[in-house]
Amino acid sequence: MRIPAALVLAAGLAACSQPVPPAPTPAQALALAPADPRLAALYGESCKACHAIPGTGAPLVHDRKAWDPRWKQGEAVLLDHAVQGFQAMPAGGQCAACTPNDFNALIRFMAGREDPAR
């Protein structure tokens, strides 16, 4: 039995497209933190003040609707924005202790993409 190529393609695309989860509520955003204790401390000391508070202009943690357009620019661009600063984002994100790997992990966490394949 042959399966038409269009049907296989449609099934494959349907499997890849997952609905974007809803943005967290302000209370949920405040409660979120990376699982890794070191990253959680860095996040709490530097990122959380802007990325967990609505109205700061920063994309809220785990708000995929806000993060997806940024994510499409690529992780290298997001890392550069974190390190160099971008618009209202201060250089280094006010995290003197963060390494490039820390920034990448924190960006993935905030963008709701802890799994690098997502």
Secondary structure, DSSP 4 states (H G I P E B T S, - for coil): -PPPHHHHHHHHHHHH--PPPPPPPHHHHHH---SSHHHHHHIIIIIHHHHTSTTSSSPPTT-HHHHHHHHTT-HHHHHHHHHH-BTTBPGGGG-TT--HHHHHHHHHHHTT--STT-
